[in-house]
Amino acid sequence: MGTEILVTGATGTVGSHVVSALADTDVSFKAGVRDPTAGDWPENCEPIAFDFERPETWGFAFDGIDTLFLLRPPSVGRDRLVAAVDAAIRMGVEHVTYLSVLGAARNPLLPHRRLERHLETSGATYTFLRASYFMQNLSEIHAPEIREHDEVFVPAGTGAVSFVDARDVGAVAALTMREPGHEDESYDLTGPEALDFETVAERFSDVLGRPVTYTDPSSVAFVRRMYARGVPLRFAVLMLGIYAPARFGRAGRVEDDVERLLDRPATSLSTFVSDYREVWEADE
């Protein structure tokens, strides 16, 4: 495995934490972003123009790269992503650490699994990071309901979820790209426990010091609320599909790969809520 690294999606939920994890090392790397002139970057990071939808950016971005952190932006089709991967490998990328989803190995119809299969025959080595639901969903897309209404407002029924902190995923990704021994491996990345959303609300209540409830909205109520506060209808409907495995009791699997790889416990939800407390505090 080489050491010249390119991080795609470097400003996103996971990519930004890959950047943070690599910033704490002596490894130089590049961050692929649409606008490399914006933002503050670590001293060992070179921002570089990259966009999956603009193939003219690929050649310069992939030049000299040995190792690639790859994720699939929701708006990018599989064919475009495959074309980008193939271009990267033609230009010398030897290893791809790919952010997939928990359960991909068991569902051949998932776009993530189809890309995994392409990588398995690409000629490059790979590491698949099959991540559970991100805790950061609660501090990003779901934050307004918690902050303004003291509600955990997700259509997940009574199902449990093995939430994982994107900071842990970023740390694992950085490890697999810096150290040998992770070639052609797959890791299931979850938090330390599976929690239903009633318990999630209780953890918020305990840490924030105010009552937070889980409202378990219907699909119609969820889409209506999201759309009313400006979430695109297509994305709101997509979120119903994202939470369907939880609603049907298929998102609670807990694995120890995070703890084993990082040699420390996976981040708990209570720790996450405490660390991001200001996100859910109402403006005075």
C-alpha positions in Angstrom: 0.0 0.0 0.0 1.3 3.4 -0.9 1.3 6.5 1.3 0.2 9.3 -1.1 -3.5 9.6 0.0 -6.5 11.4 -1.6 -9.6 11.9 0.6 -12.8 12.3 -1.4 -15.8 14.0 0.2 -13.3 15.8 2.4 -15.8 18.3 3.8 -18.6 15.8 4.5 -19.8 14.0 7.6 -17.2 11.3 7.4 -14.6 12.8 5.1 -14.0 15.7 7.4 -13.2 13.3 10.2 -10.9 11.3 7.9 -9.1 14.6 7.4 -9.0 15.3 11.1 -7.6 11.9 11.9 -4.9 12.2 9.2 -4.0 15.7 10.4 -2.8 14.1 13.7 -0.2 12.0 11.8 3.0 12.8 10.0 1.5 11.6 6.7 1.0 14.2 3.9 -2.3 13.8 2.0 -4.6 15.6 -0.4 -8.3 16.5 0.2 -10.5 16.4 -2.9 -13.1 19.3 -2.8 -15.0 21.3 -5.2 -13.4 24.6 -4.2 -9.8 24.1 -2.9 -9.5 27.9 -2.1 -12.2 27.7 0.6 -11.7 26.6 4.2 -8.8 26.0 6.6 -6.7 22.9 6.1 -4.1 21.1 8.3 -0.4 21.8 7.4 0.0 18.2 6.1 -3.0 18.5 3.8 -3.2 19.9 0.3 -6.7 20.7 -0.9 -7.2 19.9 -4.5 -10.1 20.4 -7.0 -12.1 17.2 -7.4 -15.7 16.6 -8.3 -17.2 13.2 -9.3 -19.5 15.0 -11.7 -16.6 16.8 -13.5 -14.3 14.2 -15.1 -11.9 16.9 -16.1 -10.9 17.2 -12.5 -10.0 13.6 -12.1 -6.6 13.4 -13.9 -5.0 16.1 -11.9 -6.5 14.9 -8.6 -5.5 11.2 -9.1 -2.0 12.0 -10.3 0.6 10.5 -8.0 -2.0 9.0 -5.7 -1.4 5.5 -4.2 -4.3 5.3 -1.8 -7.9 6.6 -2.1 -10.6 7.2 0.5 -13.8 6.7 -1.5 -17.4 7.4 -0.6 -20.6 7.5 -2.6 -22.3 10.9 -2.5 -26.1 10.3 -2.7 -26.4 12.5 -5.8 -23.7 10.6 -7.8 -24.9 7.7 -9.9 -23.1 4.3 -9.8 -21.8 4.5 -13.4 -20.1 7.8 -12.7 -18.6 6.5 -9.5 -17.3 3.4 -11.3 -15.8 5.5 -14.0 -14.0 7.6 -11.4 -12.7 4.5 -9.7 -11.5 3.0 -12.9 -9.7 6.2 -13.8 -8.0 6.3 -10.4 -6.7 2.8 -10.8 -5.5 3.4 -14.3 -3.5 6.3 -13.0 -1.8 4.2 -10.3 -4.1 4.0 -7.3 -3.2 0.8 -5.5 -5.6 0.7 -2.6 -9.1 2.0 -2.0 -10.7 2.4 1.4 -14.4 2.5 0.6 -17.2 3.8 2.9 -20.0 1.2 2.6 -23.0 0.4 4.8 -23.6 -2.2 7.4 -25.3 -5.2 5.9 -24.0 -4.6 2.4 -22.5 -8.1 2.2 -26.0 -9.6 2.6 -27.8 -7.4 0.1 -26.6 -7.7 -3.5 -29.1 -5.1 -4.7 -27.6 -2.3 -2.6 -25.6 0.2 -4.7 -22.9 0.0 -2.1 -22.6 -3.7 -2.6 -22.5 -3.4 -6.3 -19.6 -1.0 -6.0 -17.9 -3.4 -3.6 -18.1 -6.1 -6.1 -16.5 -3.9 -8.8 -13.7 -3.0 -6.5 -13.1 -6.7 -5.7 -12.3 -7.3 -9.4 -10.6 -4.0 -10.1 -7.0 -5.0 -9.6 -6.5 -2.7 -6.6 -6.6 -3.8 -3.0 -9.5 -2.6 -0.9 -10.8 -2.1 2.6 -14.6 -1.9 3.0 -15.8 0.1 6.0 -19.4 -1.0 6.5 -20.8 1.6 8.8 -24.0 1.7 10.8 -26.2 4.8 11.2 -24.1 7.8 12.0 -24.7 9.6 15.3 -24.1 12.8 13.4 -27.5 12.4 11.8 -28.8 13.5 15.1 -26.6 16.6 15.1 -27.2 17.5 11.5 -30.5 16.6 9.7 -32.4 15.9 12.9 -31.0 18.7 15.1 -33.7 21.3 14.6 -36.5 19.0 16.1 -34.3 18.3 19.1 -33.2 21.9 19.6 -36.5 23.6 18.9 -39.1 21.0 20.0 -37.3 18.6 22.3 -38.2 15.8 19.9 -36.3 12.9 18.4 -38.3 12.9 15.2 -37.4 9.9 13.1 -39.7 7.2 11.5 -38.0 4.2 13.0 -40.8 2.6 15.0 -39.5 0.5 18.0 -36.4 -0.8 16.2 -32.9 -0.5 17.7 -29.9 1.0 16.0 -26.2 0.4 16.6 -25.3 4.1 16.1 -21.6 4.8 15.2 -19.8 8.1 15.6 -18.4 9.3 12.3 -15.3 10.4 14.2 -14.6 6.7 14.9 -15.2 5.8 11.3 -12.8 8.6 10.2 -10.2 7.2 12.6 -10.6 3.7 11.3 -10.3 4.9 7.7 -7.1 6.8 8.4 -5.7 3.7 10.0 -6.4 1.5 7.1 -4.7 3.9 4.7 -1.6 4.5 6.8 -0.8 1.0 8.0 -0.4 -2.3 6.1 -2.5 -5.3 6.9 -5.9 -4.1 5.9 -5.8 -5.1 2.3 -8.8 -6.9 1.0 -10.6 -6.7 4.4 -14.1 -5.7 5.4 -15.0 -4.1 8.7 -18.4 -3.7 10.3 -18.3 -0.4 12.2 -20.9 0.1 14.9 -21.2 1.8 18.2 -20.9 -0.1 21.5 -24.6 -0.9 21.9 -28.0 -1.0 20.0 -30.5 1.6 21.2 -34.1 2.1 20.3 -35.2 5.7 19.9 -37.0 5.8 23.2 -33.6 5.1 24.8 -32.0 7.7 22.5 -34.4 10.3 23.8 -33.6 9.3 27.4 -29.9 9.7 26.8 -30.5 13.2 25.4 -32.6 14.0 28.4 -29.9 12.9 30.8 -27.1 14.8 29.1 -29.0 18.0 28.2 -30.8 18.2 31.5 -34.3 18.7 29.9 -37.0 16.2 28.8 -36.6 15.0 25.2 -39.1 12.6 23.8 -39.3 10.2 20.9 -42.4 11.0 18.8 -42.3 8.1 16.3 -43.9 9.9 13.4 -45.8 8.2 10.6 -44.2 8.2 7.2 -46.6 10.9 6.0 -46.0 13.1 9.1 -42.3 12.7 8.8 -42.1 13.7 5.1 -44.6 16.6 5.7 -42.5 18.0 8.6 -39.2 17.7 6.7 -40.6 19.3 3.6 -42.1 22.1 5.6 -38.7 23.1 7.0 -37.1 23.1 3.6 -35.8 19.5 3.1 -36.2 18.5 -0.5 -39.1 16.1 -1.0 -36.9 13.6 -2.7 -34.4 13.5 0.2 -37.2 13.3 2.8 -38.7 10.2 1.0 -35.2 8.8 0.7 -34.9 9.0 4.5 -37.9 6.8 4.9 -35.9 4.1 3.1 -32.9 4.7 5.3 -34.9 4.2 8.4 -36.8 1.2 7.1 -34.3 -1.4 8.4 -34.5 0.1 11.9 -38.3 0.0 11.7 -38.2 -3.7 10.8 -35.7 -4.6 13.4 -32.7 -5.1 11.1 -30.3 -2.3 12.3 -29.3 -3.4 15.8 -26.3 -5.6 15.1 -23.3 -4.7 17.3 -19.8 -5.6 16.3 -16.4 -4.9 17.9 -14.3 -3.9 14.9 -14.0 -0.2 16.0 -12.7 -1.2 19.4 -10.4 -3.8 18.0 -8.9 -1.6 15.4 -8.6 1.6 17.5 -7.6 -0.2 20.7 -10.2 1.7 22.6 -14.0 1.5 23.1 -16.3 2.8 20.4 -17.8 6.2 21.3 -21.1 6.0 23.2 -24.1 8.0 22.4 -24.0 9.8 25.7 -20.4 10.9 25.0 -21.4 12.1 21.6 -24.3 14.1 22.9 -22.1 15.7 25.6 -19.4 16.5 23.0 -21.9 18.2 20.7 -24.1 19.7 23.4 -24.2 23.2 21.8 -25.8 21.9 18.7 -29.0 21.1 20.6 -29.0 24.2 22.9 -31.7 26.7 21.9 -30.5 30.2 21.2 -31.2 32.6 24.0 
